[in-house]
């Protein structure tokens, strides 16, 4: 029979406490183990070419980490700095960003891939074979013709169509993330195309750069 002395109990409690703290302090992971940010193959938070973190569908403000959402992280009292541990040697990611014009992928006001769009994505799939893929992020956009809510859904459907096609070509589904930005991030300006939102061939042609799907490929060579 094992006898539990006061010393034994104190040591066991300390070990349990250390385990609980370690889990609670895992960046972007809650107490149930739910992951709030996209994690790459090296265990780091995946980021876009502009340095933005990518959230999963399970993300909540409680999972916020200072690296990605500093404004949501509770400020703590400054502590004495501990000696910095040597940074692990890491392979520098080779990120390649590809922008595809949406009207080369879809007909106007549609989210069904055209043959030309399929060819463009086939080339992308072939290019991906030359790297160790970590994540592909497809972001759909729409022009300002029509209502905001409709354009948001249209941009989401376009991004989803791109994801479905890539998965159908052998890319792992958990490596492809799709989202829509609606008409929030246009490339054109009112100085170029005017303020009108009435549908016309002239306006549709002018707003072509806004109807796009941006695809970001992150991986290492």
C-alpha positions in Angstrom: 0.0 0.0 0.0 1.3 3.5 -0.9 1.1 6.0 2.0 0.3 9.6 1.0 2.3 11.9 3.3 1.7 15.7 3.4 4.8 16.1 1.2 3.4 13.6 -1.4 0.0 15.5 -1.6 1.6 18.9 -2.0 3.8 17.6 -4.9 0.8 15.9 -6.6 -1.3 19.1 -6.4 1.6 21.2 -7.8 1.9 18.8 -10.8 -1.9 19.0 -11.5 -1.8 22.7 -11.3 1.1 22.9 -13.8 -0.9 20.8 -16.3 -4.0 22.9 -16.0 -2.0 26.1 -16.5 -0.2 24.7 -19.5 -3.5 23.9 -21.2 -5.1 27.2 -20.4 -2.1 29.1 -21.8 -2.1 27.3 -25.2 -2.5 30.2 -27.7 -5.9 30.3 -29.3 -7.2 27.1 -27.7 -9.9 27.0 -25.0 -10.2 24.6 -22.0 -12.0 22.1 -24.2 -9.2 22.0 -26.7 -11.1 23.9 -29.4 -8.7 25.7 -31.8 -9.5 29.3 -32.6 -6.9 30.1 -35.3 -5.6 28.3 -38.4 -2.4 26.5 -37.4 0.2 25.6 -40.1 2.2 22.3 -40.3 4.9 23.8 -38.1 2.5 24.5 -35.3 2.5 28.3 -35.9 -0.6 30.5 -36.4 -1.0 30.8 -40.2 -1.1 34.4 -41.5 -1.9 36.1 -44.8 0.6 37.9 -46.9 -0.3 41.1 -45.0 0.3 39.6 -41.6 -3.3 38.9 -40.6 -4.2 35.8 -38.7 -6.9 33.5 -40.0 -9.6 32.5 -37.5 -11.5 29.1 -37.6 -15.3 28.9 -37.4 -14.9 28.1 -33.7 -13.1 31.3 -32.8 -14.5 33.4 -29.9 -13.2 36.6 -28.3 -12.1 34.4 -25.3 -9.6 32.7 -27.6 -7.9 35.9 -28.7 -4.1 36.0 -28.5 -1.9 39.1 -28.5 -0.2 38.1 -31.7 -3.4 38.2 -33.7 -6.0 40.3 -31.7 -4.1 42.5 -29.2 -7.1 44.8 -28.6 -9.1 41.8 -27.3 -6.5 40.5 -24.9 -6.7 41.5 -21.3 -3.8 43.7 -20.3 -1.8 42.2 -17.4 0.5 43.9 -14.9 4.1 43.9 -16.2 6.2 41.1 -14.8 10.0 40.7 -14.4 11.4 39.6 -17.8 12.6 36.0 -17.8 15.7 35.0 -19.7 14.7 34.5 -23.4 15.0 31.0 -24.6 16.8 30.5 -27.9 14.4 30.7 -30.8 14.1 27.4 -32.7 15.5 27.3 -36.1 12.6 27.5 -38.6 12.3 27.2 -42.3 11.2 30.6 -43.7 7.8 30.1 -45.5 7.8 30.8 -49.2 4.4 32.5 -49.7 3.0 33.0 -53.2 -0.1 35.1 -53.7 -2.2 34.7 -56.9 -5.0 37.0 -57.8 -7.6 35.7 -60.3 -10.2 38.0 -61.9 -13.7 36.7 -61.0 -15.2 37.3 -64.4 -12.5 35.0 -65.8 -13.8 32.4 -63.4 -17.6 33.2 -63.5 -20.2 34.8 -65.7 -21.5 38.1 -64.4 -23.7 37.6 -61.3 -22.9 33.9 -61.2 -20.9 31.5 -59.0 -20.5 28.6 -61.4 -17.0 28.1 -62.7 -16.5 28.8 -66.4 -14.1 26.6 -68.4 -11.5 29.4 -68.5 -11.7 29.5 -64.7 -11.2 25.8 -64.4 -8.1 26.0 -66.5 -6.7 28.8 -64.3 -7.3 26.7 -61.2 -5.7 23.6 -62.9 -2.5 25.7 -63.4 -2.6 26.7 -59.7 -3.0 23.0 -58.6 0.0 22.1 -60.7 2.1 25.0 -59.2 1.2 23.9 -55.7 2.8 20.5 -56.4 6.2 22.2 -56.2 5.9 23.3 -52.6 5.0 21.7 -49.2 1.5 23.1 -48.9 0.4 24.5 -45.5 -2.8 26.4 -46.4 -4.7 27.9 -49.4 -7.0 30.8 -48.6 -9.7 31.8 -51.2 -11.4 35.2 -50.6 -14.3 36.1 -52.9 -15.2 39.7 -53.8 -18.1 41.4 -55.6 -18.7 44.8 -57.2 -21.1 47.4 -55.8 -24.0 46.6 -58.2 -26.9 45.3 -56.1 -27.6 45.1 -52.4 -24.9 44.6 -49.8 -26.3 41.4 -48.4 -26.7 39.9 -51.8 -23.1 40.7 -52.8 -21.8 39.2 -49.6 -23.6 35.9 -50.3 -22.4 36.0 -53.9 -18.8 36.5 -52.9 -19.1 33.6 -50.4 -20.5 31.3 -53.2 -17.7 32.2 -55.5 -15.0 31.4 -52.9 -16.8 28.2 -52.0 -16.9 27.2 -55.7 -13.1 27.7 -55.9 -12.6 25.6 -52.8 -14.8 22.8 -54.1 -12.9 22.7 -57.3 -9.5 22.6 -55.6 -10.6 19.8 -53.3 -12.0 17.9 -56.3 -8.5 18.1 -57.8 -6.9 16.4 -54.8 -6.1 19.3 -52.4 -7.0 18.3 -48.8 -10.2 20.0 -47.7 -8.7 21.0 -44.4 -6.0 22.9 -46.2 -8.4 25.2 -48.1 -10.3 28.0 -46.3 -12.9 30.1 -48.1 -14.6 33.3 -47.1 -16.3 36.2 -48.8 -15.8 40.0 -48.4 -18.8 41.1 -50.5 -18.2 44.6 -51.9 -16.2 45.9 -49.0 -12.8 45.8 -50.6 -13.1 47.3 -54.2 -10.1 48.0 -56.4 -11.9 50.6 -58.4 -12.8 54.2 -57.2 -15.7 56.5 -57.9 -13.3 58.7 -59.9 -12.8 55.8 -62.3 -16.4 54.5 -62.6 -18.6 57.2 -61.1 -21.1 56.9 -58.3 -23.9 55.2 -60.1 -25.1 51.7 -59.0 -27.5 51.3 -61.9 -26.6 48.2 -63.9 -25.3 49.0 -67.4 -22.7 47.4 -69.7 -20.4 50.4 -69.2 -20.5 50.2 -65.4 -20.2 46.4 -65.4 -17.1 46.6 -67.6 -15.6 49.4 -65.4 -16.1 47.4 -62.1 -14.5 44.3 -63.5 -11.5 44.5 -61.1 -13.8 44.3 -58.1 -15.3 41.0 -59.2 -12.5 38.7 -58.2 -11.3 35.8 -56.1 -8.0 36.2 -54.4 -6.2 33.0 -53.7 -3.2 33.0 -51.3 -1.0 29.9 -51.2 1.2 29.4 -48.1 3.8 26.7 -48.0 7.5 25.9 -47.8 10.0 24.9 -50.5 
